[in-house]
Amino acid sequence: MSNQKNKTISMTVAGVELTFEPNKTAFNGLMNEVTATNKMAPMVTYLGRIVSPDFKDALTQLIDDYPGVELQIAEKVNSIYSPQVEIEIKN
């Protein structure tokens, strides 16, 4: 089993370099904050919690420039931090 707790994730979004440091506390916070009527604000909060300090301004600019990019970035980060696992039901 790989250790996901200290994974740093670097990516390029619209030509802009970003680095994130996801952690279980921030991930669980996102899961608890997202509701049927409140999706985008928790994504912005989550990304703000996990973005490396040197990339905070770049992230803010991307969110301002590209509507909905926060959802795309969070989905990509979480697909790496918390990948789908195979679950087999045995009866």
C-alpha positions, 0 to 999 in steps of 0.5 A: 500500500502506498503512503498517500499522506505526504504526497505532493502533486504538481501540475500545469493548468492553462500553462500555469505551474501549481503544486498541491500538498493534499492531506486527510484533514483537508480532504475530509473537510471538503467531503463534509462541506460539499452539499447539493447546493454548495459545491464551488465554494468548498472546492475553492476553500479546499484548494486554498488549504492544500496549495503550496504557499508559493503557488497561492497567487497563481491559483487565485488568478486561475480561479478568477480567469477560468470559471469552474477551474476549481472543480477541474483541479480538485477532481484531478488532485483527488484522483491522485490523492484518493484513487478509486479502489476495487471493492469486491462483494462476497456473499 
